[in-house]
Amino acid sequence: MKKLSILGLFIFALISFNSCETEDDVVFTTDNSGDLSFTNNFSAEYLLTPQTAANLAERFTWDDAEVDVPTNVTYQLEKSNTGDFTDAETIGATTGNEISITIGDLLSYAAQLGLDADPNTPAPNTGEVFFRLKSFIGDGSLENFGPAQGLTLVMLEVTDTQAAVCDFDQKFMVGAGVKFTGWDWATPQKALCSGTNVYTINVDLISVNDPVVVNDGNFRFFTTETDWGSGINYPGYIAEGYTIDPMFEDAQDGDNNFLFTGPSGKYFLTVDALNKTITLDDPTPQGNCDFDQMWAVGAGLTDAGWSWDTPVQLMCEGDGVYSGWVNYTSDGDANFRFFTTATDWGSGLNYPHFEGEGYTIDANFENAQDGDFNFKFIGTSGQYYTTIDTLNKTITLE
């Protein structure tokens, strides 16, 4: 009896093992063909101004994709300027159910469409950009796309009768946390009046937590140049009821200055005296240019070198004008090149390119006569306000 029991158990175990092995071979398939329509309500048109670049423009929402087995689904929000998505660009990804974009994002898309806010140019101020939702499972082999949704963009045209009115022409920024300035009135950064009691600036900020540049990360706003008594500190704005960007806090120093705690870099800063907000956003064009910004890398640029890790960024700061502060060095090769697209070596514009276009080029530059005929800086090492004016065809240093 014992022998039979043992034999029976062995046969039962063998059958069970084979059954488990067979179950492991079962392949489950998923279906990712459900509806991917947006569930949010869209506006008839989206009014765009640089002053509101930090504001929320749209929050795209949707329901969960319909799949026949429990699995993780990734969603991507795609943008197209043409509407047929042959130029599809992924602008966000999530496993959740919403992705947001700002007015600043739409301003960038408007620039790609060739829109501008100048009524005196032939360029339109209205255009349409398209969005759709894409979902996929696992390695992306099961893709599904939702219907296209067009958004009408309207650049608010500015005429002489609509000129911005502010209490001050600009507000000045001085302090250790403001790159190219420090606690000195030689080169204060100026947030210009760009809307009714709205001041904006693309500014380079240095964090108190910067691993390379050791500094206090503090600064203060001023209403009058060179007048230390006109300063407005962090508590001054809080007392006026301002909501201040979380990357700023009270420095708790002798003057209760602003303390910048975010990552060092270039930001679009807005002081909105109407809505009482101080906000930071991605760098934003302040004019109408072919590109949102131009880039520069090379040995002649102290902050960059021949690397795309920390390129110099010259934002569009006026119609056809790219400008910003740059640290130059005349040591070594001192060569560099301008680019229209970050990380794209093929987008480079060398010295002969600008010569051939009829530009008048600052005497601090010359043709490097190297393999790429780069720019070479031959002036005194230091920081200069650099302007590339594509309308008047000049490259100047101040």
ROLODO-284644 format. One record per residue (C-alpha): x, y, z. Coordinates in steps of 0.1 Angstrom, whole numbers, plus 5000, padded with zeros to 4 digits. Each point is the difference from the previous one (the first is absolute). Example, Ala and Ser with C-alpha at 12.3 -4.5 7.8 and 13.67 -1.06 7.14 Angstrom:
% residues 2
R   xx   yy   zz
R 5123 4955 5078
R 5014 5034 4993
This chain:
% residues 398
R   xx   yy   zz
R 5000 5000 5000
R 5028 5024 5008
R 5017 4993 4967
R 4967 5008 4981
R 4995 5032 5020
R 5035 5012 4992
R 4996 4991 4963
R 4966 5019 4999
R 5016 5031 5016
R 5028 4999 4974
R 4975 4998 4971
R 4979 5028 5015
R 5030 5023 5004
R 5012 4993 4964
R 4965 5009 4986
R 4999 5031 5022
R 5035 5011 4987
R 4990 4995 4964
R 4968 5020 5006
R 5020 5029 5015
R 5025 4999 4972
R 4971 5002 4975
R 4985 5030 5018
R 5033 5018 4998
R 4999 4997 4963
R 4967 5018 4997
R 5004 5033 4982
R 4976 5028 5010
R 4992 5026 4973
R 4989 5035 5007
R 4978 5023 4980
R 5009 5037 4999
R 4974 5013 4975
R 4977 5019 5022
R 4989 5037 4998
R 5027 5025 5008
R 4980 5032 4997
R 5008 5030 5023
R 4974 5005 5027
R 5008 5037 5008
R 4982 5029 4985
R 5020 5021 4976
R 4998 5038 4995
R 4990 5015 4967
R 5033 5018 4999
R 5031 5004 5021
R 5012 5036 5005
R 5038 5002 5003
R 5022 5027 5015
R 5035 4998 5014
R 4988 5015 5033
R 4978 4969 5007
R 5026 4974 4988
R 5000 4983 5035
R 4963 4996 5001
R 4982 4966 4993
R 4987 4999 4965
R 4984 4966 4999
R 4998 4968 5020
R 4994 4970 4977
R 4981 4972 5017
R 4987 4966 4989
R 4985 4967 5013
R 5020 4968 5005
R 5007 4981 4968
R 4979 4968 4996
R 5022 4969 5002
R 4988 4965 5006
R 5026 4990 5027
R 5014 5021 5029
R 5032 5017 4987
R 5018 5033 5002
R 4991 5024 4972
R 5023 5030 4990
R 4984 5031 4984
R 5018 5026 4979
R 4987 5034 4989
R 5010 5007 4965
R 5001 5034 4982
R 4998 5007 4962
R 5002 5033 4982
R 4988 4984 4967
R 4970 4981 5015
R 5010 4967 4983
R 5026 4992 5026
R 5027 4992 4975
R 5018 5026 5022
R 4988 4985 5033
R 5019 5012 5031
R 4996 4984 5034
R 4996 5027 5026
R 4991 4980 5030
R 4996 4964 5013
R 4983 4985 5030
R 4983 4969 5014
R 4973 5022 5014
R 4971 5018 4984
R 5011 5036 4995
R 5028 5021 4985
R 5001 5038 5002
R 5015 5027 4978
R 5006 5037 5007
R 4995 5032 4980
R 5038 5000 4996
R 4998 4966 4982
R 4973 5014 4977
R 5022 5031 4993
R 5027 4976 4988
R 4976 4982 4978
R 4987 5033 4986
R 5036 5010 4991
R 5004 4967 4982
R 4968 5008 4980
R 5015 5034 4991
R 4974 5020 5019
R 5008 5035 5015
R 4983 5027 5019
R 5011 5029 4977
R 4971 5014 4979
R 5025 5016 4977
R 5015 4968 4987
R 4984 4976 4975
R 5004 4971 5024
R 4966 4988 5014
R 4992 5002 5037
R 4977 4970 5000
R 5007 4964 4992
R 4991 4964 5010
R 5021 4973 5017
R 4988 4965 5004
R 5002 4974 5029
R 4992 4963 5003
R 5005 4973 5027
R 5020 4969 4994
R 5000 4970 5022
R 5021 4969 5001
R 5006 4969 5021
R 5033 4985 5010
R 5027 5004 4973
R 4977 5023 4979
R 4990 4974 4975
R 4963 5004 5006
R 4995 5037 4992
R 4967 5018 4999
R 4992 5036 4990
R 4972 5023 5009
R 4984 5026 4976
R 5017 5032 4993
R 4989 5031 5019
R 5008 5035 4985
R 5007 5030 5023
R 4997 5035 4985
R 5028 5022 5011
R 4997 5038 5000
R 5029 5023 5005
R 4985 5032 5014
R 5012 5027 4977
R 5016 5030 5017
R 4995 5035 4985
R 5012 5034 5011
R 4966 5006 5016
R 5004 4968 5020
R 5035 5008 5014
R 5007 4984 5034
R 4996 5024 5030
R 5019 4993 5032
R 5009 5019 5031
R 5036 4997 4990
R 5017 4995 4967
R 5018 4970 5014
R 5010 4983 5033
R 5036 4993 5007
R 5015 4968 5014
R 5033 5001 5019
R 5016 4973 5021
R 5022 4970 5003
R 4972 4977 4987
R 4998 5020 4967
R 5027 4988 4976
R 5021 5027 4982
R 4989 5025 5027
R 5009 4992 5036
R 4997 5028 5026
R 5010 5027 4976
R 4982 5026 4979
R 5024 4996 4971
R 4978 4975 4982
R 4965 4998 5017
R 4975 4977 4983
R 4969 5018 4989
R 4965 4986 5001
R 4982 5022 4974
R 4964 5012 5000
R 4985 4976 4974
R 4963 5003 5010
R 4979 5022 5022
R 5019 4999 5033
R 5017 4967 4989
R 5038 4997 4999
R 5018 4972 4983
R 5035 4988 4993
R 5020 4970 4989
R 5026 4999 5028
R 5028 4977 5010
R 4997 4990 5037
R 5026 4983 5022
R 4987 4977 5027
R 5011 5002 5036
R 5004 4962 4995
R 5021 5002 4969
R 5027 4973 5002
R 5025 5021 4980
R 4994 5037 5008
R 5001 5006 5037
R 4978 5030 5008
R 4972 5012 5022
R 4974 4996 4973
R 4984 5033 5011
R 4988 5031 4982
R 4975 5029 5002
R 4978 5019 4977
R 5004 5038 4996
R 4978 5026 4984
R 5028 5026 4994
R 5034 4992 4986
R 5030 5005 5024
R 4976 5009 5028
R 5004 4974 5028
R 4971 5017 5019
R 4976 4990 4972
R 5004 4963 5007
R 4970 4977 5005
R 5008 4968 5019
R 4982 4967 5005
R 4978 5011 5030
R 4992 5032 4981
R 4982 4981 4972
R 4984 4976 5025
R 4986 5030 5019
R 4985 5012 4967
R 4982 4966 4997
R 5022 4985 4973
R 5001 4963 4993
R 5037 4992 4993
R 5014 4971 4981
R 5011 4971 5022
R 5036 5002 4987
R 5003 5032 5019
R 4999 5005 5038
R 5010 5025 5026
R 5038 5000 5003
R 4998 5008 5037
R 5031 5021 4996
R 5004 5036 5012
R 4978 5014 4972
R 4976 4971 4997
R 5008 4997 4963
R 4986 4975 4976
R 5018 4966 5001
R 5001 4979 4968
R 4999 4963 5008
R 4992 4985 4966
R 5025 4985 4975
R 5024 5026 4986
R 4991 5011 4965
R 4980 5024 4978
R 4964 5007 5009
R 4971 5022 4988
R 4992 5021 5031
R 4967 5019 5002
R 4991 5026 5026
R 4962 5005 4996
R 4990 5030 5021
R 4963 4996 4989
R 4995 4964 5010
R 5027 5003 5027
R 5022 4971 4990
R 5037 4994 4994
R 5005 4969 4978
R 5028 4981 4983
R 4996 4981 4968
R 5021 4986 4971
R 5018 5027 4980
R 4975 5017 4977
R 5005 5020 4967
R 4993 5037 5005
R 4997 5008 4963
R 4995 4984 4966
R 5030 4981 4987
R 5006 4970 4978
R 5010 4980 5031
R 4991 5003 5036
R 5037 5003 5008
R 5035 4996 4986
R 5027 4979 5017
R 5037 5002 5002
R 5028 4976 5011
R 5037 5001 4997
R 5033 5005 5017
R 4996 5038 5000
R 4969 4997 5022
R 5009 4996 5037
R 4967 4985 5009
R 4998 4976 4972
R 5031 4986 4983
R 4995 4975 4971
R 4972 4982 5018
R 4962 5000 4999
R 4998 4995 5038
R 4999 5038 5007
R 4995 5019 4967
R 4996 5038 5000
R 4964 5009 4992
R 4992 5033 4983
R 4962 5005 5001
R 4979 5018 4974
R 4996 5033 5019
R 4985 5021 4972
R 4989 4998 4964
R 5029 4981 4983
R 5023 5007 5029
R 5018 4974 5022
R 5018 5013 5030
R 5014 4992 5035
R 5030 5001 5022
R 5030 4978 4991
R 5033 4993 5017
R 5028 5000 4974
R 5037 4990 5003
R 5029 5008 4977
R 5022 4973 5014
R 5009 4970 4979
R 4981 4994 4968
R 4972 5024 5011
R 4978 4987 4971
R 4963 4993 5000
R 4970 4998 4977
R 4963 5009 5001
R 4973 4974 4995
R 4963 5002 4993
R 4992 4966 5016
R 5013 4987 5033
R 5022 4968 4997
R 4998 5002 4961
R 5036 5006 4987
R 4985 5002 4965
R 4981 5032 5009
R 5032 5020 5006
R 5005 5035 4986
R 5037 5009 4997
R 5018 5033 4994
R 4999 4998 4962
R 4962 4993 5001
R 4993 5033 5016
R 5026 5018 4978
R 4983 4986 4969
R 4966 5013 5013
R 5014 5035 5002
R 5003 5003 5038
R 5022 5026 5017
R 5018 4980 5027
R 5014 5014 5032
R 5038 5007 4999
R 5005 4977 5030
R 4993 4971 4976
R 5019 4986 4970
R 5001 4970 4978
R 5017 4972 5020
R 5014 4986 4967
R 4996 4965 5015
R 4984 4969 4984
R 4965 5014 5005
R 5008 5037 4996
R 4985 5007 5034
R 4998 5034 5018
R 5031 5009 5020
R 4998 5024 5030
R 5030 5023 5000
R 4988 5026 5025
R 5006 5003 5038
R 4987 4970 5018
R 4968 5007 5019
R 4962 5003 4997
R 4983 5018 4972
R 4964 5007 4990
R 4998 4983 4966
R 4975 5009 4974
R 4993 4983 4966
R 4977 5023 4981
R 4987 4981 4969
R 4981 5030 4986
R 5028 5025 5001
R 5026 4973 4995
R 5024 5008 5029
R 5017 4980 5027
R 5010 5023 5028
R 5015 4998 5035
R 4994 5025 5028
